[in-house]
Amino acid sequence: MAVSATPSSLSTFSSLSIYTPPPRSSLFTNTQFPSLSPTLSLSLSTKLKPIKAQEQEQDQEPTIIDQDTIFFTNDDPEGVSTFDPPEIPEGYVPPPSFDDGPEETEDEIAAAYEELYGPAYSGVSLLGNDINVMDSKVKKSGALGKIKKEKVRDGFDERVIQVRRVTKVVKGGKQLHFRAVVVVGDKKGQVGVGVGKAKEVVAAVQKSATNARRNIVTVPMTKYSTFPHRADGDYGAAKVMLRPASPGTGVIAGGAVRIVLEMAGVENALGKQLGSNNALNNARATVVAVSQMRQFSEVARDRGIPMEELWK
C-alpha cells in the first residue's frame, strides 16, 4: 500500500531537514579579542587553540609582526660615511711626545718611588726620611696568627697588677671577659693606674695601659727619693697610709702600693694597706694619697713666706 505524502507533512519534513543549528562558539578557535592590545590578543588566541592546530601552525613559517619598525628612506645603506674633523685653531702648538723628553736618572726614579711608597729596605733614603718608618707600620703576627701591636715607646714602663676573669650574664648565657689592672710610670715622678676589659688578656692589658696613660699624676719627691711629708688616701673601702723614710730604707710596702711607688721612682718610703685587699682600689688609693702631697717650696710660695719660716 503506497503512502501518500500530504503537503503539510512534506513542508514539515523539509523544514526539519533544512534546519541547521547555529554554530557554537568555542574557546579553542582563533578568536581575536578586540578590547585587548593586538599583541596580548594574539598570545591569548594562540594559547587557547587545540594542540593539533598549534602543531600545524608550527610547521608553517612564522610571520613576524613588528609595529615599532622604523624605515629610514633618506639614508643610503651602500654609501660610505666619512668623518670630517674640526679645523685646528690658529696658534695651536702640539704637545711634545713622551719619548722626546729627557731621560730620568736612577736617583730621580728612586726619589719618585720613595715619595709614593716610602723609603726602600736598602737603607738608603734620597728624601731624608727615616729608613725604619716602614718597619713600625708593618703588622707583626704573634702566636696563632693573631696580630700583635707594638708597644708605645713614650718612656713609660708597664706593670700588670692583676688579671681576672669576669663574666656577664646575658639572655643567652654568660659572656667571659678578662679584666686587667696596669700601672704605668717613667720612674721619674710620673705614674698612672688604669683598668680595661676585653675578651683576650693581651687586648685587656693594652686597653688598661691606654687608660692608665690618660690618668697620669705627678709624685712630689725630695732629693733622697722619698716623700716630703705624710699622706693618707682612701678610695672606696680601701685606705692607704704613706710615710717618708730615710735613705737606704727602701720601699717597705706590699701589694699594689709597692708597685705604684716603684713605678713612680720612689726608693725610700713606708706604705700600709688598711681596710681592703682589693688591688684596684688600693692602687687608686695610693694615687689619691700621692696627689695630696705638696712640696715645701709650693707651700711657701702660696703663703708668701720663705721656706725657713715653715719649721718655726
C-alpha positions as CSV (number, residue, x, y, z in Angstrom):
1,M,0.0,0.0,0.0
2,A,1.5,3.2,-1.0
3,V,1.6,6.0,1.4
4,S,0.8,9.4,0.0
5,A,2.5,12.3,1.5
6,T,0.4,15.3,2.2
7,P,1.6,18.8,1.5
8,S,1.6,19.6,5.3
9,S,3.8,16.6,6.1
10,L,6.2,17.5,3.2
11,S,6.6,21.0,4.5
12,T,7.2,19.8,8.0
13,F,9.8,17.3,6.8
14,S,11.5,19.8,4.6
15,S,11.7,22.3,7.4
16,L,13.2,19.7,9.8
17,S,15.7,18.6,7.2
18,I,16.8,22.0,6.1
19,Y,17.1,23.5,9.7
20,T,20.7,23.7,10.9
21,P,21.6,24.8,14.4
22,P,23.7,28.0,14.8
23,P,27.5,27.4,15.3
24,R,28.5,27.3,18.9
25,S,31.3,29.5,20.0
26,S,34.4,27.5,21.1
27,L,37.3,28.7,23.2
28,F,39.7,26.7,21.0
29,T,39.1,28.8,17.9
30,N,41.4,31.5,16.6
31,T,39.3,34.2,18.3
32,Q,40.6,37.7,18.4
33,F,40.0,39.9,21.4
34,P,39.2,43.5,20.1
35,S,39.2,45.0,23.6
36,L,42.8,44.0,24.2
37,S,46.0,45.1,22.6
38,P,47.0,43.2,19.3
39,T,50.0,41.5,20.9
40,L,48.0,40.3,24.0
41,S,45.1,39.2,21.8
42,L,47.4,37.2,19.6
43,S,49.1,35.5,22.6
44,L,45.7,34.6,24.2
45,S,44.3,33.2,21.0
46,T,47.5,31.1,20.5
47,K,47.3,29.6,24.0
48,L,43.6,28.7,23.7
49,K,44.0,26.8,20.4
50,P,44.0,23.0,20.5
51,I,47.2,21.1,20.3
52,K,46.8,19.9,16.7
53,A,46.1,23.4,15.5
54,Q,49.3,24.6,17.3
55,E,51.4,21.8,15.7
56,Q,50.1,22.7,12.3
57,E,50.9,26.4,12.7
58,Q,54.4,25.5,14.0
59,D,55.0,23.7,10.7
60,Q,54.2,26.8,8.8
61,E,56.7,29.7,8.6
62,P,56.1,32.2,11.4
63,T,55.0,35.7,10.5
64,I,56.7,38.5,12.4
65,I,54.6,41.4,13.3
66,D,56.7,44.3,14.5
67,Q,54.8,47.6,14.7
68,D,57.8,49.5,16.1
69,T,59.9,49.1,12.9
70,I,61.0,52.4,11.5
71,F,62.4,52.6,8.0
72,F,64.8,55.4,7.0
73,T,64.4,56.1,3.4
74,N,66.8,59.0,3.3
75,D,69.9,57.0,4.1
76,D,71.9,55.1,1.5
77,P,73.0,51.8,3.1
78,E,75.6,51.3,0.3
79,G,77.1,54.7,0.7
80,V,80.3,55.4,2.6
81,S,80.1,57.8,5.6
82,T,83.2,60.0,6.2
83,F,84.3,61.8,9.4
84,D,85.2,65.5,9.0
85,P,87.4,66.5,11.9
86,P,87.2,70.1,13.2
87,E,89.6,72.7,12.0
88,I,92.8,73.3,14.0
89,P,92.7,76.7,15.7
90,E,95.3,79.3,15.0
91,G,98.4,79.3,17.2
92,Y,97.9,75.7,18.3
93,V,101.2,74.1,19.3
94,P,101.1,70.3,19.6
95,P,102.4,68.9,23.0
96,P,105.8,67.2,22.9
97,S,105.9,63.5,22.7
98,F,106.6,61.4,25.8
99,D,109.7,59.8,24.2
100,D,111.1,63.2,23.2
101,G,111.7,64.3,26.8
102,P,115.0,63.9,28.7
103,E,115.6,60.5,30.3
104,E,115.2,60.3,34.1
105,T,118.2,59.2,36.1
106,E,118.1,56.3,38.6
107,D,118.2,58.7,41.5
108,E,115.2,60.6,40.3
109,I,113.2,57.4,39.7
110,A,114.2,56.2,43.3
111,A,113.1,59.5,44.8
112,A,109.8,59.3,43.0
113,Y,109.3,55.8,44.2
114,E,110.2,56.8,47.7
115,E,107.7,59.7,47.6
116,L,104.9,57.3,46.7
117,Y,105.7,54.2,48.7
118,G,108.2,55.3,51.4
119,P,111.9,54.6,51.9
120,A,113.2,51.4,50.4
121,Y,114.6,48.5,52.5
122,S,118.0,49.0,51.1
123,G,118.7,51.5,53.9
124,V,119.2,54.5,51.5
125,S,116.8,57.5,51.7
126,L,117.0,60.1,49.0
127,L,114.5,62.4,50.6
128,G,115.9,62.3,54.1
129,N,113.2,60.0,55.6
130,D,113.6,57.5,58.4
131,I,114.5,54.2,56.9
132,N,112.8,52.4,59.8
133,V,109.4,54.0,59.4
134,M,108.1,51.2,57.3
135,D,109.1,48.6,59.9
136,S,107.0,50.3,62.5
137,K,103.9,50.3,60.3
138,V,104.1,46.6,59.4
139,K,101.6,44.5,61.5
140,K,103.5,41.7,63.2
141,S,101.7,38.5,63.9
142,G,102.1,36.7,67.2
143,A,101.0,33.3,68.4
144,L,98.2,31.6,66.5
145,G,98.5,34.1,63.6
146,K,96.9,36.9,65.7
147,I,98.0,40.5,65.0
148,K,100.3,41.8,67.8
149,K,100.5,45.6,68.2
150,E,103.8,47.2,69.0
151,K,104.3,48.8,72.4
152,V,104.1,52.5,72.6
153,R,107.6,54.0,73.1
154,D,106.9,57.1,75.2
155,G,109.2,56.5,78.1
156,F,106.6,54.8,80.3
157,D,107.0,51.3,81.7
158,E,104.1,49.0,82.3
159,R,103.4,46.6,85.2
160,V,100.4,44.3,85.4
161,I,98.9,44.2,88.9
162,Q,96.1,41.9,88.4
163,V,94.3,39.9,85.7
164,R,90.9,38.4,86.5
165,R,88.2,36.6,84.6
166,V,84.8,38.3,84.8
167,T,81.5,37.1,83.4
168,K,78.5,39.0,82.3
169,V,75.1,37.3,82.5
170,V,73.0,37.9,79.3
171,K,69.9,36.4,77.9
172,G,71.7,33.6,76.0
173,G,74.0,32.7,78.8
174,K,77.3,34.1,80.2
175,Q,79.9,36.2,78.4
176,L,83.5,35.6,79.5
177,H,85.9,38.6,79.6
178,F,89.2,39.4,81.2
179,R,89.9,42.5,83.4
180,A,93.4,43.8,83.8
181,V,94.8,46.4,86.1
182,V,98.0,48.0,84.9
183,V,100.3,50.7,86.4
184,V,102.5,52.8,84.0
185,G,105.3,55.1,85.1
186,D,108.5,56.6,84.0
187,K,110.3,56.2,87.4
188,K,110.9,60.0,87.4
189,G,107.8,61.1,89.4
190,Q,105.0,60.2,86.8
191,V,102.6,57.4,87.5
192,G,99.1,56.3,86.5
193,V,96.7,53.5,87.2
194,G,94.3,52.1,84.6
195,V,91.8,49.2,84.1
196,G,90.5,47.6,81.0
197,K,88.3,44.7,79.9
198,A,88.4,42.6,76.8
199,K,87.8,39.0,75.5
200,E,91.5,38.4,75.4
201,V,94.2,39.0,78.0
202,V,96.5,40.9,75.6
203,A,93.8,43.2,74.5
204,A,92.7,43.9,78.1
205,V,96.3,44.8,79.1
206,Q,96.5,47.2,76.1
207,K,93.3,48.9,77.0
208,S,94.2,49.3,80.6
209,A,97.6,50.7,79.7
210,T,95.9,53.2,77.4
211,N,93.6,54.1,80.3
212,A,96.5,54.5,82.7
213,R,98.3,56.9,80.4
214,R,95.2,59.2,80.5
215,N,95.3,59.4,84.3
216,I,99.0,60.3,84.9
217,V,99.8,62.2,88.2
218,T,103.0,63.7,89.4
219,V,104.5,62.4,92.6
220,P,106.4,65.1,94.6
221,M,109.8,63.7,95.9
222,T,112.8,65.0,97.7
223,K,116.5,64.6,96.7
224,Y,116.5,61.4,98.7
225,S,113.8,59.8,96.5
226,T,111.2,59.9,99.3
227,F,108.0,61.8,100.1
228,P,108.2,65.3,101.5
229,H,105.6,64.5,104.2
230,R,103.0,62.0,105.4
231,A,99.8,61.4,103.5
232,D,96.7,59.2,103.7
233,G,94.4,58.3,100.9
234,D,91.2,56.3,100.5
235,Y,89.3,55.0,97.6
236,G,86.1,53.1,98.2
237,A,86.7,50.8,101.1
238,A,90.5,50.8,100.7
239,K,92.7,53.1,102.8
240,V,96.4,53.6,102.3
241,M,99.0,55.2,104.6
242,L,102.2,56.6,103.2
243,R,105.2,57.8,105.3
244,P,108.6,59.1,104.2
245,A,111.7,57.1,105.0
246,S,115.5,57.8,105.5
247,P,117.9,56.9,102.7
248,G,118.7,53.3,102.5
249,T,115.3,52.1,103.8
250,G,113.9,51.1,100.5
251,V,110.2,50.6,99.7
252,I,108.5,48.8,102.5
253,A,105.0,48.1,101.3
254,G,103.1,45.3,99.8
255,G,100.6,44.6,97.0
256,A,99.5,47.3,94.7
257,V,101.0,50.0,96.9
258,R,104.6,48.8,96.3
259,I,104.1,48.5,92.5
260,V,102.7,52.1,92.3
261,L,105.6,53.5,94.3
262,E,108.2,51.6,92.3
263,M,106.8,52.8,89.0
264,A,106.8,56.4,90.3
265,G,110.5,56.2,91.1
266,V,110.2,56.2,94.9
267,E,113.2,54.5,96.5
268,N,112.6,55.1,100.3
269,A,109.1,55.0,101.7
270,L,106.8,53.2,104.0
271,G,103.3,52.1,103.0
272,K,100.5,50.2,104.6
273,Q,97.1,49.0,103.2
274,L,94.2,49.4,105.6
275,G,90.6,48.2,105.2
276,S,90.6,46.2,101.9
277,N,92.7,43.8,99.9
278,N,91.2,44.9,96.5
279,A,94.2,45.6,94.2
280,L,92.5,48.2,92.1
281,N,91.1,50.2,95.0
282,N,94.4,50.1,96.8
283,A,96.3,51.3,93.7
284,R,93.9,54.2,93.2
285,A,94.0,55.0,96.9
286,T,97.8,55.3,96.6
287,V,97.4,57.7,93.7
288,V,94.9,59.7,95.8
289,A,97.4,59.9,98.7
290,V,100.3,60.9,96.4
291,S,98.1,63.6,94.8
292,Q,97.6,65.3,98.2
293,M,101.3,65.8,98.7
294,R,102.9,69.1,98.1
295,Q,106.5,70.4,98.0
296,F,107.7,72.8,100.7
297,S,108.5,75.3,98.0
298,E,105.0,75.3,96.8
299,V,103.5,75.8,100.2
300,A,106.0,78.7,101.0
301,R,105.2,80.3,97.7
302,D,101.4,80.1,98.3
303,R,101.8,81.6,101.8
304,G,104.2,84.2,100.7
305,I,106.9,83.4,103.2
306,P,110.4,82.0,102.9
307,M,110.9,78.2,103.3
308,E,112.8,78.7,106.7
309,E,109.6,80.0,108.3
310,L,107.8,76.7,107.7
311,W,109.8,74.9,110.5
312,K,109.4,77.7,113.2
